[in-house]
Structure formats: structure tokens, C-alpha cells
Amino acid sequence: MTRHARAPRRRAATLPVTLALVVCLATATAGALAATDVLGTHAPTSPSAVGAPTEEAPAPETTTPTPTPTPTPEPFDLTLVAAGDVLPHQPVLRSASASGAGYDFSPLLDPMNPWVGGADLALCHLEVPIAPDGTAPSGYPVFGAPVELARDLQEAGWDGCSTASNHSLDRGRAGVVATLDALDAAGLGHVGTARTAQEADSPQVYELVRGDRTVRVAHLAATYGTNGLPIPADAPFSVRLIDTAQLVDAATRARAAGADVVVASVHCCVEYVSEPTDEQTRIATGLAASGVVDLLIGHHAHVPQPVELLAGGPHGEGMWVAHGLGNMLSNQDAACCSARTDSGLLLSATFTVPPDGPPTVSAVGWTALTVDRAGGHRVHPLPSTATGTALGSLDPQALAARHGRVAEVVGQAAPERLSPPTPTGDAPVVVARPVG
């Protein structure tokens, strides 16, 4: 069962309305017959009682009912999780087609399901477009994922994805349209690319309903470029490029439209480097200082990067930034690239929602992820507690080394999360972006 297939709530047992009326009528009729037997024609009348004065019954005492106290609203927490690049190279596609019946990414993603499905909101980063109808899926350097990937991400518990990346236009404008159509069909939210100008100007909003409170999370996304591929002249809105001032404006407008939380995903800047670049730092500090962004999630480096709290944020309590979440699903490792490309981060952010007032980011944590490339590209959560037992083709020594490389980079600002979160209610409502 996926996170989106929730058991229906039980209702308190009640009598059906028709049966209740029958019971009431029967009771009343029986009472009337009993009264006839006692006071009617079958009961002798005492002569002395005829004409005798009757004593007036005392008036019943009245009491003022004690009002039921109104429960004091309590704060509650919501958990958001986010992961790194979904980058299905050709060998990943072969693993997903191993059954011979189309593509199925579920076996590759299944180990993550408790961690993803346990969140109140789960956001992935789909770095590649979906191949348009009539074209074959492809890997590096010009990507085009099979349409089944969108379905399998949703079934794994993801609620939506950012889609702005340097590969967004690998299949041209047709690929942008095919990607967003596939995500819509799967029930997934999306932001960063668009089919129309109106869609490009709209954040992706998720509504989390908890009791009589609805928390609205707005998601924004942008990329540094498109690998030199031109943005269509007749569709300049196809992909959002990074402009800090524009991101601040979009976040400001999202809050004015009712967003309680704003999350930004930024795809930048240099691959295979664990230290944030000057450009990454400039973007992050600018968004933190704006006071309108709650959380910044970074992508593109394909290796884990630090998690830290920057000065600023919406309430002056700082803004958390994960500079780079590394890879989630890919074919990269030390054989082609940096050894750190075989792993990434699952970021978890806890938002505390007070009875009155806006939510705040009260905690951030991380959990290492790693891809078992030789074991069919299965993506394994890798908390430090899981490194003592083999996972697929990875022995304990390999797992410990991978976890150590992630922990070394992430830093000490945020603690490691060792167990999956637990959802606090129903899956979020994905508010469709207007296409126009």
C-alpha cells in the first residue's frame, strides 16, 4: 500500500434513521396501552376519588448546565522530505526494464518507501524530461525518461517534483509538455518548467489539512542554465532561470496569495564539488535575507553538500539551506566521477504549526542515501544504524565508507535522522497550477 492509499475513517455506530423512528413509535404505543390498563375502562374507579380535590405537584427544580470547556488548540508538527537528482542513465533504464514488460522503477525505489511515505509532504527533483510520445527513452547526454517514471514516483510516496535543471530542454519544448502532462496524469505536483506563461508565473501549492487548519506550502524552482540549448523564442517561459530577485518576488507573491510556507529548489552550480561555490552562497544568503523563503534545497552537484542555518528567514530565526542533496537515482559512482556521486541526502524538515500564526522550521535533519549500482540500482536509505549489515551487493565496509563520506560533508549544523517520519494526517492536496 502506498502512502496515498489511506484506510477510511471509522464512524461511530448509530441506528439507521428509519429503525430509530420505528423503535420510538413502538415504545410510545406500548406506553399508551399500559396507561389504559391502569386508568382506563378496565380499572375500577373509587367513589371517594370522584370530585375530590387534587394536590398540585411541586414545580421541578431547575439547574443551569455547566458549559463544556472549549479545548485549547495545541501546536502540531509537519514533516517535509526532499531528495537529490533523479537522473536515470541508460543502465538505470535497463534495470527498470529487467522484467521485460515495459518499465517499472518500483523495485529500484522500494527501499525508500517508509521514509518517503512517512512524510507529510515529499518533494523530489526530476532532473530529466519525459520522452515525448513516439520517441524512445534515452540516457546521457540527451535524456528522455519513460513515462512510467512519473507513475512510479507517485506510487513510491512522492507528492511532487521540481523540474528546472540543465537537462529540462533535452527534448525541446515537446519534452517539457510531455513531462508536465505525465506528472499531471500521475497526480504529482511540479514547478520549474511550464507549458504557458500563466503556469510559469504560478508556484506549485500543496495544501495539508489537519483538523480545522489548512497549511499551504508553495514550491518554487529555477536552474542556472540548459547546457547551451536555446530556450524556445516563442516559449521563453518553458524553464525558469535563476534570478534571486525574481525568486524573492515569486515568494512574496505566493505569501500574499495565502502560502504559509515557501520552499525554493535551486539547480546550480558546479558538478562534483562538495564545497558550495560563491554563486551558491550568494543565492542562498540573498534568499535568507529576503525574509520570504523558509527552506532552500540545492541540486546539480551530484555529490552531497553542507546543510546549514543562515541568518534571516521569515521570522528572523534563520533560513535552513541544504546546498546540495547529491544523487538519488543515477548510474554514477567512482568508476566515472567522484566517489561521492554514489550517494546523496534525504533531507527532513519539521514545521511547527502554532494555534495562531505562521508555521516555523523547528528542526532539520538528514539521512544518507546510496545507490547499489551493481545490485540493480536500488536506492537504499543509509542511516548509520544500517551500515553493519550488507545491502544488496554492498557489504558493511562499503556501506560504512559511503555513509562516512556523506557525514563528512554535511557538517554538524543538522543532526542525522535515524528512523523514518510518521505522517500526521492525509496526503496533501496538490493544487493544479493554472495552464491558461
C-alpha positions as CSV (number, residue, x, y, z in Angstrom):
1,M,0.0,0.0,0.0
2,T,1.3,3.4,-0.8
3,R,1.1,6.4,1.4
4,H,-1.8,7.8,-0.7
5,A,-4.0,4.7,-0.1
6,R,-5.2,5.5,3.4
7,A,-7.8,3.5,5.3
8,P,-11.2,5.2,5.6
9,R,-12.0,6.7,8.9
10,R,-14.4,4.7,11.1
11,R,-17.7,6.2,12.0
12,A,-19.4,5.8,15.4
13,A,-22.1,3.1,15.4
14,T,-25.5,4.6,15.1
15,L,-29.0,3.3,14.4
16,P,-30.4,3.9,11.0
17,V,-32.9,6.8,11.0
18,T,-35.9,4.6,9.9
19,L,-35.2,2.0,12.5
20,A,-34.9,4.6,15.2
21,L,-38.3,6.0,14.3
22,V,-39.9,2.6,14.5
23,V,-38.4,1.9,17.9
24,C,-39.7,5.3,19.2
25,L,-43.2,4.7,17.8
26,A,-43.4,1.2,19.3
27,T,-42.3,2.5,22.7
28,A,-44.9,5.3,22.7
29,T,-47.7,2.9,21.7
30,A,-46.8,0.4,24.4
31,G,-46.8,3.2,27.0
32,A,-50.2,4.4,25.9
33,L,-51.7,0.8,26.2
34,A,-50.2,0.4,29.6
35,A,-51.8,3.7,30.8
36,T,-55.2,2.5,29.5
37,D,-54.9,-0.7,31.6
38,V,-54.2,1.3,34.7
39,L,-56.5,4.3,34.3
40,G,-59.0,3.3,31.6
41,T,-62.1,1.1,31.5
42,H,-60.5,-1.9,33.0
43,A,-59.6,-0.1,36.2
44,P,-62.2,0.3,39.0
45,T,-62.9,3.9,40.0
46,S,-63.0,4.7,43.7
47,P,-66.2,6.7,44.6
48,S,-64.3,8.7,47.1
49,A,-62.0,9.9,44.4
50,V,-64.8,11.4,42.4
51,G,-64.9,15.2,42.9
52,A,-62.0,15.0,45.4
53,P,-59.6,17.9,45.3
54,T,-56.2,17.1,43.8
55,E,-52.9,18.2,45.3
56,E,-50.8,20.4,43.0
57,A,-47.4,18.7,42.1
58,P,-44.4,20.7,43.1
59,A,-42.6,22.5,40.3
60,P,-39.4,20.7,39.2
61,E,-36.2,22.3,40.3
62,T,-34.2,23.9,37.5
63,T,-30.4,23.8,37.2
64,T,-28.0,25.7,35.0
65,P,-26.0,23.2,32.9
66,T,-22.2,23.5,33.2
67,P,-20.8,24.6,29.8
68,T,-18.3,22.2,28.2
69,P,-14.9,23.9,28.2
70,T,-13.5,24.6,24.7
71,P,-10.3,22.6,24.2
72,T,-7.2,24.7,24.0
73,P,-5.6,24.4,20.5
74,E,-2.3,22.7,20.5
75,P,0.6,23.2,18.1
76,F,1.4,20.4,15.8
77,D,4.3,19.4,13.5
78,L,4.5,18.6,9.8
79,T,7.5,16.9,8.2
80,L,8.8,17.6,4.7
81,V,11.3,15.4,3.0
82,A,13.3,16.1,-0.2
83,A,16.0,14.1,-2.1
84,G,18.6,14.6,-4.8
85,D,18.7,14.2,-8.5
86,V,16.5,11.6,-10.3
87,L,18.9,11.0,-13.2
88,P,18.1,7.8,-15.0
89,H,21.1,7.0,-17.2
90,Q,20.7,4.2,-19.7
91,P,21.9,1.4,-17.3
92,V,19.2,2.6,-14.8
93,L,16.7,2.2,-17.6
94,R,17.9,-1.3,-18.2
95,S,17.4,-2.1,-14.5
96,A,13.9,-0.7,-14.7
97,S,13.1,-2.9,-17.7
98,A,14.6,-6.1,-16.4
99,S,11.2,-7.8,-16.2
100,G,10.7,-7.3,-19.9
101,A,7.2,-5.8,-19.6
102,G,7.8,-2.1,-20.1
103,Y,9.5,0.0,-17.4
104,D,9.0,-0.4,-13.7
105,F,11.1,1.7,-11.3
106,S,9.3,0.4,-8.2
107,P,11.9,-2.2,-7.4
108,L,14.6,0.5,-7.5
109,L,12.7,2.9,-5.3
110,D,11.0,0.4,-2.8
111,P,13.7,0.5,-0.1
112,M,12.9,4.3,0.4
113,N,9.1,3.9,0.7
114,P,8.9,4.0,4.5
115,W,11.0,7.2,4.6
116,V,9.1,8.9,1.8
117,G,5.7,7.7,2.6
118,G,6.2,8.6,6.3
119,A,6.5,12.3,5.4
120,D,3.6,14.8,5.3
121,L,5.0,16.2,2.1
122,A,7.6,14.6,-0.1
123,L,9.4,16.6,-2.9
124,C,11.7,15.0,-5.5
125,H,13.9,16.6,-8.1
126,L,13.2,15.2,-11.6
127,E,16.3,16.3,-13.5
128,V,15.3,14.9,-16.8
129,P,12.3,15.3,-19.1
130,I,9.9,12.6,-20.0
131,A,10.3,11.4,-23.6
132,P,7.5,12.7,-25.8
133,D,5.1,10.2,-27.4
134,G,6.5,8.4,-30.3
135,T,10.2,8.7,-29.1
136,A,12.3,6.2,-27.4
137,P,13.7,6.8,-23.8
138,S,17.3,7.8,-23.7
139,G,20.1,8.5,-21.2
140,Y,23.2,10.7,-21.2
141,P,23.9,13.1,-22.8
142,V,20.4,13.9,-24.0
143,F,17.9,12.4,-21.6
144,G,14.4,11.3,-22.0
145,A,12.8,9.1,-19.3
146,P,10.0,6.7,-19.9
147,V,6.5,7.9,-18.9
148,E,6.3,5.1,-16.3
149,L,8.8,7.0,-14.1
150,A,6.1,9.6,-13.1
151,R,3.7,6.9,-12.1
152,D,6.3,5.0,-10.0
153,L,7.5,8.1,-8.2
154,Q,3.9,8.8,-7.1
155,E,3.4,5.2,-6.0
156,A,6.6,5.4,-4.0
157,G,5.0,8.3,-2.0
158,W,6.4,11.4,-3.6
159,D,3.9,14.3,-3.9
160,G,5.6,16.4,-6.4
161,C,8.9,17.3,-8.1
162,S,11.0,20.3,-9.1
163,T,11.7,20.1,-12.9
164,A,14.1,23.0,-13.6
165,S,17.5,21.7,-14.5
166,N,20.3,21.9,-17.1
167,H,18.5,18.9,-18.8
168,S,15.0,20.4,-18.9
169,L,15.2,21.2,-22.6
170,D,17.0,18.0,-23.7
171,R,13.8,17.0,-25.6
172,G,12.9,20.6,-26.5
173,R,9.5,22.2,-25.7
174,A,7.8,18.9,-26.6
175,G,9.7,17.3,-23.7
176,V,8.6,20.0,-21.3
177,V,5.0,19.4,-22.3
178,A,5.3,15.6,-22.1
179,T,6.9,15.9,-18.6
180,L,4.3,18.0,-17.1
181,D,1.5,16.1,-18.8
182,A,2.9,12.9,-17.3
183,L,3.2,14.4,-13.8
184,D,-0.3,15.7,-14.0
185,A,-1.6,12.3,-15.0
186,A,0.2,10.7,-12.1
187,G,-1.2,13.3,-9.6
188,L,2.2,14.8,-8.9
189,G,2.8,18.5,-8.4
190,H,5.6,20.2,-10.4
191,V,7.4,23.5,-10.7
192,G,10.4,25.0,-12.6
193,T,9.2,24.3,-16.2
194,A,5.9,25.4,-17.8
195,R,3.6,25.0,-20.7
196,T,2.3,28.5,-20.7
197,A,3.3,31.9,-19.2
198,Q,0.5,31.7,-16.7
199,E,1.7,28.3,-15.5
200,A,5.3,29.7,-15.3
201,D,4.1,32.5,-13.0
202,S,2.4,30.1,-10.6
203,P,4.1,28.3,-7.7
204,Q,3.1,24.7,-7.0
205,V,1.0,24.8,-3.9
206,Y,0.3,21.8,-1.6
207,E,-2.5,22.0,1.0
208,L,-2.1,20.0,4.2
209,V,-5.4,19.8,6.0
210,R,-5.1,19.0,9.7
211,G,-8.4,19.4,11.7
212,D,-9.8,22.9,11.1
213,R,-6.3,24.2,9.9
214,T,-5.0,24.1,6.3
215,V,-1.3,24.7,5.9
216,R,-0.4,25.9,2.3
217,V,3.2,25.1,1.1
218,A,4.4,26.9,-2.0
219,H,7.2,25.4,-4.0
220,L,9.4,27.4,-6.4
221,A,12.3,26.2,-8.6
222,A,14.9,27.5,-11.0
223,T,18.1,26.4,-12.8
224,Y,21.4,28.1,-13.8
225,G,21.1,27.1,-17.5
226,T,20.2,24.5,-20.1
227,N,23.5,23.1,-21.3
228,G,23.6,25.7,-24.1
229,L,20.3,24.5,-25.5
230,P,18.3,27.6,-26.5
231,I,15.1,28.4,-24.7
232,P,12.4,28.5,-27.4
233,A,11.9,32.0,-28.6
234,D,8.1,31.5,-28.8
235,A,8.1,30.0,-25.3
236,P,10.5,31.9,-23.1
237,F,8.5,30.6,-20.1
238,S,9.5,27.0,-20.7
239,V,12.1,26.9,-17.9
240,R,12.8,29.2,-15.1
241,L,16.3,30.5,-14.9
242,I,17.9,31.6,-11.6
243,D,17.3,35.2,-10.7
244,T,17.4,35.8,-7.0
245,A,15.3,39.0,-7.2
246,Q,12.7,37.1,-9.3
247,L,12.6,34.2,-6.8
248,V,12.1,36.7,-3.9
249,D,9.3,38.4,-5.9
250,A,7.7,35.0,-6.6
251,A,7.9,34.0,-2.9
252,T,6.4,37.4,-1.9
253,R,3.5,36.9,-4.2
254,A,3.0,33.4,-3.0
255,R,2.7,34.6,0.6
256,A,0.3,37.3,-0.4
257,A,-1.8,34.7,-2.1
258,G,-2.1,32.6,1.1
259,A,1.1,30.5,1.3
260,D,2.1,29.7,4.9
261,V,5.5,28.2,3.9
262,V,7.7,28.8,0.9
263,V,10.3,26.2,-0.3
264,A,12.7,27.0,-3.1
265,S,14.7,24.4,-5.2
266,V,17.7,25.8,-7.0
267,H,19.7,23.8,-9.6
268,C,23.3,25.2,-9.6
269,C,26.3,25.5,-10.0
270,V,29.5,23.2,-10.3
271,E,29.3,19.5,-10.6
272,Y,31.3,17.0,-8.3
273,V,32.4,19.7,-5.8
274,S,31.3,19.3,-2.2
275,E,32.1,22.9,-1.2
276,P,29.3,25.4,-2.1
277,T,30.5,27.8,-4.8
278,D,30.5,31.6,-4.3
279,E,27.4,31.7,-6.6
280,Q,25.5,29.2,-4.4
281,T,26.4,31.2,-1.3
282,R,25.3,34.4,-2.9
283,I,21.9,33.0,-3.9
284,A,21.3,31.4,-0.5
285,T,22.2,34.5,1.5
286,G,20.0,36.6,-0.7
287,L,17.0,34.4,-0.2
288,A,17.6,34.1,3.5
289,A,17.9,37.9,3.8
290,S,14.6,38.4,1.9
291,G,12.6,37.0,4.8
292,V,10.1,35.3,2.5
293,V,11.7,31.8,2.0
294,D,11.6,29.2,4.7
295,L,13.8,26.5,3.2
296,L,16.3,26.3,0.3
297,I,17.1,23.0,-1.4
298,G,20.1,22.7,-3.8
299,H,20.7,20.3,-6.7
300,H,23.1,19.7,-9.6
301,A,26.5,19.0,-8.0
302,H,25.6,15.2,-7.9
303,V,27.5,15.0,-4.6
304,P,26.3,15.8,-1.0
305,Q,27.0,19.4,0.1
306,P,26.7,21.0,3.6
307,V,23.4,21.7,5.4
308,E,23.5,25.0,7.4
309,L,21.3,27.7,9.0
310,L,21.8,31.2,7.5
311,A,20.9,34.4,9.2
312,G,17.5,35.8,8.1
313,G,14.4,33.8,7.3
314,P,10.7,34.8,7.5
315,H,10.7,35.2,11.3
316,G,14.3,36.2,11.9
317,E,15.1,32.8,13.2
318,G,17.3,31.9,10.2
319,M,16.7,30.0,7.0
320,W,17.9,26.4,6.6
321,V,19.7,25.6,3.3
322,A,20.8,22.2,2.0
323,H,23.3,23.4,-0.6
324,G,23.3,20.1,-2.5
325,L,21.4,16.8,-1.9
326,G,23.6,14.8,-4.3
327,N,22.1,12.0,-6.3
328,M,19.0,9.9,-5.5
329,L,18.8,7.6,-8.6
330,S,21.7,7.5,-11.1
331,N,24.4,5.4,-12.5
332,Q,27.3,7.5,-11.1
333,D,30.0,6.4,-8.7
334,A,33.8,6.3,-8.5
335,A,34.0,4.5,-11.8
336,C,33.0,7.6,-13.8
337,C,33.1,10.5,-11.4
338,S,33.7,11.5,-7.8
339,A,33.2,8.6,-5.3
340,R,30.6,10.8,-3.6
341,T,28.3,10.6,-6.6
342,D,27.1,7.1,-5.4
343,S,25.3,8.7,-2.5
344,G,23.0,11.6,-1.6
345,L,20.9,13.0,1.2
346,L,17.3,12.7,2.2
347,L,16.6,16.0,3.9
348,S,13.9,16.2,6.5
349,A,12.5,19.5,7.8
350,T,10.0,19.8,10.6
351,F,7.5,22.7,10.5
352,T,5.8,23.5,13.8
353,V,2.3,25.0,13.3
354,P,1.1,27.1,16.2
355,P,-2.7,27.6,17.0
356,D,-2.4,31.1,15.6
357,G,0.3,32.5,13.4
358,P,2.6,31.1,10.7
359,P,4.5,27.8,10.8
360,T,8.2,27.8,11.5
361,V,11.0,25.4,10.7
362,S,11.7,24.0,14.1
363,A,14.1,21.2,13.1
364,V,16.1,19.9,10.1
365,G,17.8,16.5,9.8
366,W,19.5,14.4,7.2
367,T,19.7,10.7,6.2
368,A,22.3,9.3,3.8
369,L,21.1,7.6,0.6
370,T,23.1,5.3,-1.6
371,V,22.6,3.6,-4.9
372,D,23.5,-0.1,-5.3
373,R,24.6,0.2,-8.9
374,A,25.8,-3.4,-9.1
375,G,22.6,-4.6,-7.4
376,G,20.1,-3.3,-9.9
377,H,20.3,0.4,-9.0
378,R,18.2,0.0,-5.8
379,V,18.2,3.2,-3.7
380,H,18.9,2.5,0.0
381,P,18.4,4.8,3.0
382,L,21.7,4.6,4.9
383,P,21.4,5.8,8.4
384,S,24.5,5.0,10.5
385,T,22.5,2.2,12.2
386,A,22.2,0.4,8.9
387,T,25.8,0.1,8.0
388,G,26.5,-3.1,9.9
389,T,24.6,-5.4,7.6
390,A,25.0,-5.9,3.8
391,L,22.5,-4.3,1.5
392,G,22.3,-6.0,-1.9
393,S,25.8,-6.1,-3.4
394,L,27.2,-3.7,-0.8
395,D,29.0,-5.2,2.2
396,P,29.2,-3.5,5.6
397,Q,32.6,-2.0,4.8
398,A,31.4,-0.3,1.6
399,L,28.3,1.0,3.4
400,A,30.3,2.4,6.2
401,A,32.6,4.2,3.8
402,R,29.7,5.7,1.9
403,H,28.0,6.9,5.0
404,G,31.3,8.4,6.2
405,R,31.7,10.4,3.0
406,V,28.2,11.8,3.4
407,A,28.6,12.6,7.1
408,E,32.0,14.3,6.5
409,V,30.4,16.8,4.0
410,V,27.1,17.5,5.6
411,G,28.6,19.1,8.7
412,Q,27.4,19.5,12.3
413,A,24.6,22.0,12.0
414,A,21.8,19.5,11.5
415,P,21.6,16.1,13.2
416,E,21.4,12.7,11.4
417,R,17.9,11.3,11.3
418,L,18.0,7.5,12.1
419,S,14.3,6.5,11.6
420,P,11.5,7.3,9.1
421,P,9.0,10.0,10.0
422,T,5.3,9.3,10.6
423,P,2.6,11.1,8.7
424,T,0.2,13.3,10.8
425,G,-2.8,13.0,8.5
426,D,-3.9,12.7,5.0
427,A,-1.7,13.1,1.9
428,P,-1.5,16.7,0.7
429,V,-3.9,18.2,-1.8
430,V,-1.9,19.1,-5.0
431,V,-3.4,22.4,-6.2
432,A,-3.1,22.4,-10.0
433,R,-1.2,25.2,-11.5
434,P,-3.3,27.2,-14.0
435,V,-2.2,26.5,-17.5
436,G,-4.4,29.1,-19.2
